[in-house]
Amino acid sequence: MSIKIILADDHKIIFECLKPLLDKEPGLEVVAEANNGREAVKRAQELEPDIVIMDISMPDLNGVEATRQIISRCPGIKVIALSMNIDRKCVTDMLRAGASGYLTKNCSFKEVVSAVQSVAAGKTFLSSEVSGIVIDESLGQAPITGSSLSSTLTMREREVLQLLAEGKTVKEIAEILFISIKTVHVHRTHIMEKLNIQSMYELIKYAIREGLTPLND
């Protein structure tokens, strides 16, 4: 029986390069692609794959939040991060969201296959660049300071924050999330109160600093 995979990345070249290689590998099958986190969550719920290979920095809904939602709604699905970013905060945020693996985009295809097979078997797989970060974190040598975004804001507030930081209007956010404009305003007020932020400029800076949305695509 094949291991079913969803590829979630906003860069088309990842699909064009990685999908045919995975499809040729015995026992692996790419069943869908997603170019943002929200689509990845939707596809995961619809198709119930074994693995989602997830980029972290994506528009509309970032990979950390998408991972958190997939693991919460479909506990049987495993997520492997595939990212250029090996910043300690990104790694730990992704693993805390429920990812079972973390690969860098300069890894070999052989390593991707090993990660998929290991995670599908219930193991954790970390690339060599990432494993040292996790060891330091587990030993308490590099503790993360401050409260995490996930513990400060609700899931919906995190979604609204990313969309605001990406320049979406209140009306656009309401349409994307299928909520009223009034509800978006309420969420925005709560976000700013919880984070003690007074302006949209500060809010955008905060979102970029927290890795919720990229500074450059």
DRENPA-3360 file (N, C-alpha, C; in nm, 2 decimals, always signed):
BEGIN
1 = MSIKIILA = +0.08/-0.12/+0.00/+0.00/+0.00/+0.00/+0.09/+0.13/+0.00 ~ +0.06/+0.22/-0.09/+0.14/+0.34/-0.10/+0.12/+0.44/+0.01 ~ +0.23/+0.51/+0.04/+0.22/+0.62/+0.14/+0.17/+0.74/+0.06 ~ +0.06/+0.79/+0.10/+0.00/+0.90/+0.03/+0.05/+1.04/+0.08 ~ +0.08/+1.13/-0.01/+0.15/+1.25/+0.03/+0.08/+1.37/-0.03 ~ +0.07/+1.48/+0.05/+0.03/+1.61/+0.00/+0.15/+1.70/+0.01 ~ +0.18/+1.77/-0.10/+0.29/+1.87/-0.10/+0.23/+2.01/-0.08 ~ +0.27/+2.08/+0.02/+0.22/+2.22/+0.05/+0.34/+2.32/+0.04;
9 = DDHKIIFE = +0.34/+2.40/-0.06/+0.45/+2.50/-0.08/+0.40/+2.60/-0.18 ~ +0.43/+2.73/-0.16/+0.39/+2.83/-0.25/+0.48/+2.86/-0.36 ~ +0.59/+2.77/-0.38/+0.68/+2.79/-0.49/+0.65/+2.67/-0.59 ~ +0.61/+2.70/-0.71/+0.58/+2.60/-0.81/+0.69/+2.51/-0.84 ~ +0.81/+2.56/-0.83/+0.93/+2.47/-0.86/+0.94/+2.35/-0.77 ~ +0.89/+2.36/-0.65/+0.89/+2.25/-0.56/+0.80/+2.14/-0.61 ~ +0.68/+2.17/-0.66/+0.59/+2.07/-0.72/+0.66/+2.01/-0.84 ~ +0.71/+2.10/-0.93/+0.76/+2.05/-1.06/+0.88/+1.96/-1.04;
17 = CLKPLLDK = +0.96/+1.98/-0.94/+1.09/+1.90/-0.92/+1.06/+1.78/-0.83 ~ +0.99/+1.80/-0.72/+0.97/+1.70/-0.62/+0.86/+1.60/-0.65 ~ +0.75/+1.64/-0.70/+0.64/+1.55/-0.73/+0.67/+1.44/-0.82 ~ +0.73/+1.46/-0.94/+0.77/+1.35/-1.02/+0.86/+1.25/-0.96 ~ +0.96/+1.30/-0.88/+1.05/+1.21/-0.82/+0.98/+1.12/-0.71 ~ +0.89/+1.18/-0.63/+0.82/+1.11/-0.53/+0.73/+1.00/-0.60 ~ +0.66/+1.04/-0.71/+0.57/+0.95/-0.77/+0.64/+0.83/-0.84 ~ +0.77/+0.85/-0.87/+0.85/+0.74/-0.93/+0.90/+0.65/-0.82;
25 = EPGLEVVA = +0.91/+0.69/-0.70/+0.96/+0.61/-0.59/+0.86/+0.50/-0.55 ~ +0.90/+0.38/-0.55/+0.81/+0.27/-0.51/+0.75/+0.29/-0.37 ~ +0.62/+0.28/-0.36/+0.55/+0.29/-0.23/+0.51/+0.43/-0.19 ~ +0.54/+0.53/-0.28/+0.50/+0.67/-0.25/+0.41/+0.72/-0.36 ~ +0.32/+0.81/-0.32/+0.22/+0.87/-0.42/+0.18/+1.01/-0.37 ~ +0.20/+1.11/-0.46/+0.16/+1.24/-0.43/+0.01/+1.25/-0.47 ~ -0.08/+1.27/-0.38/-0.22/+1.28/-0.41/-0.28/+1.42/-0.43 ~ -0.20/+1.52/-0.39/-0.25/+1.66/-0.40/-0.14/+1.76/-0.38;
33 = EANNGREA = -0.16/+1.88/-0.43/-0.07/+1.99/-0.40/-0.15/+2.10/-0.34 ~ -0.08/+2.19/-0.26/-0.15/+2.31/-0.21/-0.04/+2.42/-0.21 ~ -0.09/+2.54/-0.25/+0.00/+2.65/-0.25/-0.01/+2.75/-0.14 ~ -0.09/+2.72/-0.04/-0.09/+2.79/+0.09/-0.14/+2.70/+0.20 ~ -0.13/+2.75/+0.32/-0.16/+2.67/+0.44/-0.31/+2.64/+0.45 ~ -0.39/+2.73/+0.41/-0.54/+2.71/+0.42/-0.58/+2.59/+0.32 ~ -0.52/+2.60/+0.20/-0.55/+2.49/+0.11/-0.50/+2.36/+0.15 ~ -0.38/+2.36/+0.22/-0.32/+2.24/+0.27/-0.42/+2.17/+0.38;
41 = VKRAQELE = -0.47/+2.25/+0.47/-0.57/+2.20/+0.57/-0.69/+2.14/+0.50 ~ -0.74/+2.21/+0.40/-0.86/+2.16/+0.33/-0.83/+2.03/+0.26 ~ -0.72/+2.02/+0.19/-0.69/+1.90/+0.12/-0.66/+1.79/+0.21 ~ -0.60/+1.82/+0.32/-0.57/+1.71/+0.42/-0.70/+1.65/+0.48 ~ -0.80/+1.74/+0.51/-0.93/+1.69/+0.56/-1.00/+1.61/+0.46 ~ -0.99/+1.65/+0.33/-1.07/+1.59/+0.22/-1.01/+1.45/+0.19 ~ -0.87/+1.45/+0.18/-0.81/+1.33/+0.12/-0.75/+1.24/+0.23 ~ -0.73/+1.29/+0.35/-0.67/+1.21/+0.46/-0.54/+1.14/+0.42;
49 = PDIVIMDI = -0.44/+1.21/+0.37/-0.31/+1.14/+0.33/-0.24/+1.09/+0.46 ~ -0.13/+1.02/+0.43/-0.05/+0.97/+0.54/+0.05/+1.08/+0.58 ~ +0.10/+1.16/+0.49/+0.20/+1.26/+0.51/+0.16/+1.39/+0.44 ~ +0.19/+1.50/+0.51/+0.19/+1.64/+0.44/+0.33/+1.69/+0.45 ~ +0.39/+1.72/+0.34/+0.52/+1.78/+0.34/+0.49/+1.93/+0.33 ~ +0.53/+2.01/+0.43/+0.48/+2.14/+0.45/+0.59/+2.25/+0.46 ~ +0.58/+2.35/+0.37/+0.66/+2.47/+0.38/+0.61/+2.55/+0.50 ~ +0.70/+2.63/+0.56/+0.66/+2.71/+0.68/+0.61/+2.84/+0.64;
57 = SMPDLNGV = +0.68/+2.91/+0.55/+0.65/+3.05/+0.51/+0.56/+3.05/+0.39 ~ +0.42/+3.05/+0.41/+0.33/+3.05/+0.30/+0.22/+3.16/+0.32 ~ +0.17/+3.21/+0.22/+0.06/+3.32/+0.23/-0.07/+3.26/+0.28 ~ -0.16/+3.35/+0.33/-0.29/+3.32/+0.37/-0.30/+3.24/+0.50 ~ -0.22/+3.13/+0.52/-0.21/+3.06/+0.64/-0.07/+3.00/+0.64 ~ +0.01/+3.03/+0.74/+0.15/+2.98/+0.74/+0.16/+2.83/+0.78 ~ +0.27/+2.77/+0.76/+0.29/+2.63/+0.78/+0.27/+2.59/+0.92 ~ +0.31/+2.67/+1.01/+0.30/+2.63/+1.16/+0.15/+2.62/+1.20;
65 = EATRQIIS = +0.08/+2.72/+1.16/-0.07/+2.72/+1.19/-0.14/+2.61/+1.12 ~ -0.10/+2.59/+0.99/-0.16/+2.49/+0.91/-0.14/+2.35/+0.97 ~ -0.01/+2.33/+1.02/+0.02/+2.20/+1.08/-0.06/+2.18/+1.21 ~ -0.07/+2.29/+1.29/-0.15/+2.28/+1.41/-0.29/+2.24/+1.39 ~ -0.35/+2.30/+1.28/-0.49/+2.27/+1.25/-0.50/+2.13/+1.19 ~ -0.41/+2.08/+1.11/-0.42/+1.95/+1.06/-0.41/+1.84/+1.17 ~ -0.31/+1.86/+1.25/-0.29/+1.76/+1.36/-0.41/+1.76/+1.46 ~ -0.47/+1.88/+1.48/-0.59/+1.89/+1.57/-0.71/+1.82/+1.50;
73 = RCPGIKVI = -0.73/+1.84/+1.38/-0.85/+1.79/+1.31/-0.83/+1.65/+1.25 ~ -0.71/+1.61/+1.22/-0.68/+1.48/+1.16/-0.56/+1.42/+1.23 ~ -0.57/+1.37/+1.35/-0.46/+1.32/+1.43/-0.38/+1.21/+1.36 ~ -0.43/+1.14/+1.26/-0.36/+1.03/+1.20/-0.26/+1.08/+1.09 ~ -0.27/+1.20/+1.05/-0.19/+1.26/+0.95/-0.06/+1.31/+1.01 ~ +0.05/+1.28/+0.95/+0.19/+1.32/+0.99/+0.23/+1.44/+0.90 ~ +0.30/+1.53/+0.96/+0.35/+1.65/+0.89/+0.51/+1.65/+0.89 ~ +0.57/+1.68/+0.78/+0.71/+1.70/+0.77/+0.74/+1.84/+0.72;
81 = ALSMNIDR = +0.81/+1.92/+0.79/+0.84/+2.05/+0.75/+0.96/+2.04/+0.64 ~ +0.94/+2.12/+0.54/+1.05/+2.13/+0.43/+1.07/+2.28/+0.41 ~ +1.18/+2.34/+0.46/+1.19/+2.48/+0.46/+1.34/+2.52/+0.44 ~ +1.36/+2.64/+0.39/+1.49/+2.70/+0.39/+1.53/+2.75/+0.52 ~ +1.44/+2.77/+0.61/+1.46/+2.84/+0.74/+1.50/+2.73/+0.85 ~ +1.62/+2.75/+0.91/+1.65/+2.67/+1.02/+1.68/+2.75/+1.14 ~ +1.61/+2.87/+1.15/+1.61/+2.95/+1.27/+1.55/+2.87/+1.38 ~ +1.61/+2.88/+1.50/+1.57/+2.80/+1.61/+1.42/+2.81/+1.65;
89 = KCVTDMLR = +1.37/+2.93/+1.64/+1.23/+2.96/+1.67/+1.14/+2.89/+1.57 ~ +1.17/+2.89/+1.44/+1.09/+2.83/+1.34/+1.09/+2.68/+1.36 ~ +1.20/+2.62/+1.39/+1.21/+2.48/+1.41/+1.13/+2.43/+1.53 ~ +1.15/+2.50/+1.64/+1.08/+2.46/+1.76/+0.93/+2.49/+1.75 ~ +0.89/+2.60/+1.69/+0.75/+2.63/+1.67/+0.68/+2.52/+1.58 ~ +0.75/+2.48/+1.48/+0.69/+2.37/+1.39/+0.68/+2.24/+1.46 ~ +0.78/+2.20/+1.54/+0.77/+2.08/+1.61/+0.67/+2.08/+1.72 ~ +0.66/+2.20/+1.79/+0.55/+2.21/+1.89/+0.41/+2.21/+1.83;
97 = AGASGYLT = +0.40/+2.25/+1.71/+0.27/+2.25/+1.64/+0.23/+2.10/+1.61 ~ +0.33/+2.01/+1.61/+0.29/+1.87/+1.59/+0.37/+1.80/+1.47 ~ +0.46/+1.88/+1.41/+0.53/+1.81/+1.30/+0.62/+1.70/+1.35 ~ +0.63/+1.59/+1.27/+0.70/+1.48/+1.31/+0.84/+1.48/+1.24 ~ +0.86/+1.57/+1.15/+0.99/+1.58/+1.08/+1.02/+1.72/+1.04 ~ +1.15/+1.74/+1.01/+1.19/+1.88/+0.97/+1.31/+1.86/+0.87 ~ +1.30/+1.90/+0.75/+1.40/+1.90/+0.65/+1.43/+2.03/+0.60 ~ +1.56/+2.06/+0.56/+1.59/+2.18/+0.49/+1.58/+2.16/+0.34;
105 = KNCSFKEV = +1.56/+2.27/+0.27/+1.54/+2.25/+0.12/+1.67/+2.23/+0.04 ~ +1.78/+2.22/+0.11/+1.90/+2.18/+0.05/+1.94/+2.04/+0.07 ~ +1.84/+1.96/+0.13/+1.86/+1.82/+0.16/+1.86/+1.74/+0.03 ~ +1.90/+1.62/+0.03/+1.90/+1.53/-0.09/+1.76/+1.47/-0.10 ~ +1.73/+1.42/-0.22/+1.60/+1.35/-0.24/+1.60/+1.23/-0.16 ~ +1.71/+1.16/-0.15/+1.72/+1.04/-0.07/+1.68/+1.07/+0.08 ~ +1.72/+1.18/+0.13/+1.68/+1.22/+0.26/+1.53/+1.25/+0.28 ~ +1.47/+1.30/+0.17/+1.33/+1.32/+0.17/+1.25/+1.19/+0.18;
113 = VSAVQSVA = +1.30/+1.09/+0.10/+1.24/+0.96/+0.10/+1.25/+0.90/+0.24 ~ +1.37/+0.91/+0.30/+1.40/+0.85/+0.43/+1.31/+0.91/+0.53 ~ +1.29/+1.04/+0.52/+1.20/+1.11/+0.62/+1.06/+1.07/+0.61 ~ +1.01/+1.05/+0.48/+0.87/+1.01/+0.46/+0.85/+0.87/+0.51 ~ +0.94/+0.78/+0.49/+0.93/+0.64/+0.53/+0.94/+0.63/+0.68 ~ +1.03/+0.71/+0.74/+1.05/+0.71/+0.89/+0.92/+0.76/+0.96 ~ +0.87/+0.88/+0.91/+0.76/+0.94/+0.98/+0.63/+0.86/+0.96 ~ +0.62/+0.79/+0.84/+0.50/+0.71/+0.82/+0.50/+0.59/+0.91;
121 = AGKTFLSS = +0.63/+0.55/+0.95/+0.64/+0.43/+1.04/+0.63/+0.47/+1.19 ~ +0.60/+0.60/+1.21/+0.57/+0.65/+1.35/+0.70/+0.70/+1.42 ~ +0.80/+0.73/+1.34/+0.93/+0.78/+1.40/+0.94/+0.93/+1.37 ~ +1.04/+1.00/+1.43/+1.07/+1.14/+1.41/+1.19/+1.14/+1.32 ~ +1.19/+1.24/+1.22/+1.31/+1.25/+1.14/+1.35/+1.40/+1.13 ~ +1.47/+1.42/+1.16/+1.53/+1.56/+1.16/+1.65/+1.56/+1.07 ~ +1.67/+1.66/+0.99/+1.79/+1.67/+0.91/+1.90/+1.71/+1.01 ~ +2.03/+1.69/+0.97/+2.14/+1.71/+1.05/+2.15/+1.85/+1.10;
129 = EVSGIVID = +2.11/+1.95/+1.01/+2.12/+2.09/+1.05/+2.02/+2.13/+1.16 ~ +1.92/+2.05/+1.17/+1.81/+2.08/+1.27/+1.83/+2.00/+1.40 ~ +1.89/+1.89/+1.39/+1.89/+1.80/+1.51/+1.97/+1.87/+1.63 ~ +2.07/+1.94/+1.60/+2.15/+2.01/+1.70/+2.06/+2.11/+1.78 ~ +1.97/+2.18/+1.70/+1.88/+2.28/+1.76/+1.79/+2.21/+1.86 ~ +1.74/+2.10/+1.82/+1.64/+2.03/+1.90/+1.71/+1.97/+2.03 ~ +1.83/+1.92/+2.01/+1.90/+1.87/+2.13/+1.93/+1.98/+2.23 ~ +1.97/+2.10/+2.18/+2.00/+2.22/+2.27/+1.87/+2.26/+2.34;
137 = ESLGQAPI = +1.76/+2.25/+2.27/+1.63/+2.29/+2.33/+1.59/+2.19/+2.43 ~ +1.61/+2.06/+2.41/+1.57/+1.96/+2.50/+1.65/+1.96/+2.63 ~ +1.78/+2.00/+2.61/+1.87/+2.01/+2.72/+1.86/+2.14/+2.80 ~ +1.78/+2.24/+2.74/+1.76/+2.36/+2.81/+1.88/+2.46/+2.79 ~ +1.96/+2.43/+2.69/+2.08/+2.52/+2.66/+2.04/+2.64/+2.59 ~ +1.93/+2.64/+2.52/+1.89/+2.76/+2.44/+1.74/+2.78/+2.46 ~ +1.70/+2.82/+2.58/+1.56/+2.83/+2.61/+1.50/+2.95/+2.53 ~ +1.37/+2.93/+2.49/+1.30/+3.03/+2.42/+1.24/+3.12/+2.52;
145 = TGSSLSST = +1.26/+3.25/+2.51/+1.21/+3.35/+2.61/+1.07/+3.40/+2.56 ~ +1.00/+3.45/+2.65/+0.87/+3.51/+2.62/+0.76/+3.41/+2.59 ~ +0.64/+3.45/+2.60/+0.52/+3.36/+2.57/+0.51/+3.33/+2.43 ~ +0.47/+3.21/+2.39/+0.45/+3.18/+2.25/+0.32/+3.24/+2.20 ~ +0.33/+3.26/+2.06/+0.21/+3.32/+2.00/+0.09/+3.23/+2.01 ~ +0.11/+3.10/+2.01/+0.00/+3.00/+2.02/-0.07/+3.01/+2.16 ~ +0.00/+3.04/+2.26/-0.06/+3.05/+2.39/-0.12/+3.19/+2.42 ~ -0.08/+3.29/+2.34/-0.13/+3.42/+2.36/-0.26/+3.45/+2.29;
153 = LTMREREV = -0.26/+3.40/+2.16/-0.38/+3.42/+2.07/-0.45/+3.29/+2.05 ~ -0.58/+3.31/+2.02/-0.66/+3.19/+1.97/-0.62/+3.16/+1.83 ~ -0.67/+3.04/+1.78/-0.64/+3.00/+1.65/-0.70/+3.10/+1.55 ~ -0.82/+3.15/+1.57/-0.88/+3.25/+1.48/-0.81/+3.38/+1.48 ~ -0.76/+3.42/+1.60/-0.68/+3.54/+1.61/-0.55/+3.53/+1.53 ~ -0.49/+3.42/+1.54/-0.36/+3.40/+1.46/-0.39/+3.41/+1.31 ~ -0.50/+3.35/+1.27/-0.54/+3.36/+1.13/-0.56/+3.50/+1.08 ~ -0.64/+3.58/+1.16/-0.67/+3.72/+1.13/-0.54/+3.80/+1.13;
161 = LQLLAEGK = -0.45/+3.77/+1.23/-0.32/+3.85/+1.24/-0.24/+3.83/+1.11 ~ -0.23/+3.71/+1.06/-0.15/+3.69/+0.94/-0.21/+3.76/+0.82 ~ -0.34/+3.75/+0.81/-0.41/+3.81/+0.70/-0.40/+3.96/+0.70 ~ -0.41/+4.02/+0.82/-0.39/+4.16/+0.84/-0.24/+4.20/+0.80 ~ -0.15/+4.13/+0.84/-0.01/+4.16/+0.81/+0.02/+4.14/+0.67 ~ -0.05/+4.06/+0.59/-0.03/+4.04/+0.45/-0.10/+4.15/+0.37 ~ -0.17/+4.24/+0.44/-0.23/+4.36/+0.37/-0.38/+4.34/+0.33 ~ -0.44/+4.23/+0.38/-0.58/+4.21/+0.34/-0.67/+4.31/+0.42;
169 = TVKEIAEI = -0.77/+4.35/+0.35/-0.87/+4.44/+0.41/-0.96/+4.36/+0.51 ~ -1.03/+4.43/+0.59/-1.12/+4.36/+0.68/-1.23/+4.29/+0.60 ~ -1.28/+4.35/+0.50/-1.38/+4.28/+0.41/-1.32/+4.15/+0.35 ~ -1.20/+4.16/+0.30/-1.14/+4.04/+0.24/-1.12/+3.93/+0.34 ~ -1.08/+3.97/+0.46/-1.06/+3.87/+0.57/-1.19/+3.80/+0.60 ~ -1.29/+3.88/+0.61/-1.43/+3.83/+0.64/-1.47/+3.72/+0.54 ~ -1.44/+3.75/+0.41/-1.47/+3.66/+0.30/-1.39/+3.54/+0.30 ~ -1.26/+3.55/+0.33/-1.17/+3.43/+0.34/-1.21/+3.34/+0.45;
177 = LFISIKTV = -1.24/+3.40/+0.57/-1.27/+3.31/+0.69/-1.42/+3.28/+0.71 ~ -1.50/+3.34/+0.62/-1.65/+3.31/+0.62/-1.70/+3.36/+0.76 ~ -1.66/+3.48/+0.80/-1.71/+3.55/+0.92/-1.76/+3.69/+0.88 ~ -1.83/+3.76/+0.97/-1.87/+3.89/+0.95/-1.76/+3.99/+0.96 ~ -1.78/+4.11/+0.90/-1.68/+4.22/+0.91/-1.67/+4.26/+1.06 ~ -1.79/+4.27/+1.12/-1.79/+4.30/+1.27/-1.70/+4.21/+1.35 ~ -1.71/+4.08/+1.32/-1.63/+3.98/+1.39/-1.48/+4.00/+1.36 ~ -1.44/+4.04/+1.24/-1.30/+4.06/+1.21/-1.25/+4.18/+1.29;
185 = HVHRTHIM = -1.34/+4.29/+1.30/-1.30/+4.40/+1.38/-1.28/+4.36/+1.53 ~ -1.37/+4.28/+1.58/-1.36/+4.23/+1.72/-1.22/+4.15/+1.74 ~ -1.19/+4.06/+1.65/-1.07/+3.99/+1.66/-0.95/+4.08/+1.65 ~ -0.95/+4.18/+1.56/-0.84/+4.27/+1.55/-0.82/+4.35/+1.68 ~ -0.93/+4.39/+1.74/-0.92/+4.46/+1.87/-0.86/+4.37/+1.98 ~ -0.91/+4.25/+1.99/-0.85/+4.15/+2.09/-0.71/+4.13/+2.07 ~ -0.67/+4.11/+1.94/-0.52/+4.09/+1.91/-0.44/+4.20/+1.96 ~ -0.48/+4.32/+1.93/-0.40/+4.44/+1.97/-0.40/+4.46/+2.12;
193 = EKLNIQSM = -0.51/+4.43/+2.18/-0.51/+4.43/+2.33/-0.42/+4.33/+2.39 ~ -0.43/+4.21/+2.35/-0.35/+4.10/+2.40/-0.20/+4.12/+2.38 ~ -0.16/+4.18/+2.27/-0.02/+4.20/+2.23/+0.03/+4.33/+2.28 ~ -0.06/+4.42/+2.33/-0.03/+4.55/+2.37/+0.03/+4.63/+2.26 ~ -0.03/+4.62/+2.14/+0.01/+4.69/+2.02/-0.09/+4.80/+1.99 ~ -0.04/+4.92/+1.95/-0.13/+5.03/+1.93/-0.16/+5.07/+1.79 ~ -0.08/+5.01/+1.69/-0.10/+5.05/+1.55/-0.08/+4.93/+1.46 ~ -0.13/+4.95/+1.34/-0.12/+4.84/+1.24/+0.03/+4.82/+1.20;
201 = YELIKYAI = +0.10/+4.93/+1.20/+0.25/+4.92/+1.17/+0.32/+4.83/+1.27 ~ +0.29/+4.85/+1.39/+0.35/+4.76/+1.50/+0.30/+4.62/+1.48 ~ +0.17/+4.60/+1.45/+0.12/+4.47/+1.43/+0.19/+4.40/+1.32 ~ +0.21/+4.46/+1.21/+0.28/+4.40/+1.09/+0.42/+4.36/+1.13 ~ +0.49/+4.45/+1.20/+0.63/+4.43/+1.25/+0.63/+4.30/+1.34 ~ +0.53/+4.30/+1.43/+0.52/+4.18/+1.52/+0.50/+4.05/+1.44 ~ +0.41/+4.05/+1.34/+0.38/+3.93/+1.27/+0.51/+3.88/+1.19 ~ +0.58/+3.98/+1.13/+0.71/+3.94/+1.06/+0.81/+3.89/+1.16;
209 = REGLTPLN = +0.83/+3.95/+1.27/+0.92/+3.91/+1.37/+0.89/+3.77/+1.43 ~ +0.76/+3.74/+1.44/+0.72/+3.61/+1.49/+0.72/+3.50/+1.38 ~ +0.75/+3.54/+1.26/+0.76/+3.44/+1.15/+0.62/+3.40/+1.10 ~ +0.52/+3.48/+1.13/+0.38/+3.45/+1.09/+0.36/+3.48/+0.95 ~ +0.43/+3.58/+0.90/+0.43/+3.61/+0.76/+0.57/+3.66/+0.71 ~ +0.62/+3.63/+0.59/+0.75/+3.66/+0.55/+0.77/+3.81/+0.52 ~ +0.89/+3.86/+0.54/+0.92/+3.99/+0.50/+0.93/+4.01/+0.35 ~ +0.99/+3.90/+0.29/+1.00/+3.90/+0.14/+0.95/+3.76/+0.10;
217 = D = +0.89/+3.76/-0.02/+0.84/+3.63/-0.07/+0.96/+3.56/-0.15;
% end
